[in-house]
């Protein structure tokens, strides 16, 4: 798909009660998924669809009640299109985003934001000069468990992150050798195509950017790299390990995120987080705060634009005076006699698709809100660019066998 020249007259958003008109570029699986999510939001409406495959564009247009646009130029010329959804392979994201932003359209882009530092700068510049909202699909930022963990951190109930690890035993069962996923020119490789999600989450939970990366990987006889392990040092000293292996049968997929917060650890299950297990030692006040968490379920899990099913649970058990009160770590003294175990459960594996859909819905709602208010999205340009910078450095570290600094 060829990016269009900047549109001479940017489209303007209508009043808050008018839905924001979406033009979807790419009518494959993710484009269809986004179209379905947008259809459930009163402040968004899919008005146009374009795809290199006209039949695919027609199917999505029919299902969303939208028009088919012959190409990107036609789509951007439609005044009803106020925002553009980019749902195409990674190598196209940056150029499409720049074209849409220069045409005065807000942008919701599938991750990654771009495949190079130069292209992240181009997108960032276009977003800044256009004044348009830009949201990248770092969907985990909109997950209720991750939002809840950030709230608990900010309230001092889990402590500051010391070490982050994520293990992703992902499937290659439906990724044939000719799939664009395996072509670094199209996907950027595993760290750019998929790892950006977790580089972003680690930075959000560490509350600090990445500073340097070391990477090792496994290369098949045909040259395909299917497993990578990257160790990242963040600017505040947090160490993060990211392991991604696209080498499993679908039935053997496993994902686990572990957060070491000193006196507290969290184990979060699913690449779309579905279950969090908390195990920690706390003082009297924190014990009382934990006991109040089940009554705070809706406030704890609230993500604007996302909906809870009503079956989510927060359970807490406090073992009072389970150990001596005084304890010590990292040159600090603590009083933590009470052991707390808690779970945040969004519904288990059966809830995966629903939680994923609601997180995408929340990201789209964030776009619509920021388009109208000029606010900063939860997963905006800075988050997108920062994750790409880590992925680019990690890919370079894999190629060179050296520690690579994360460039700003």
Order of alpha helices (4+ residues) and beta strands (2+ residues): beta-alpha-beta-alpha-beta-alpha-beta-alpha-beta-alpha-beta-alpha-beta-alpha-alpha-beta-beta-beta-beta-beta-beta-alpha-alpha-beta-beta-beta-beta-alpha-alpha-beta
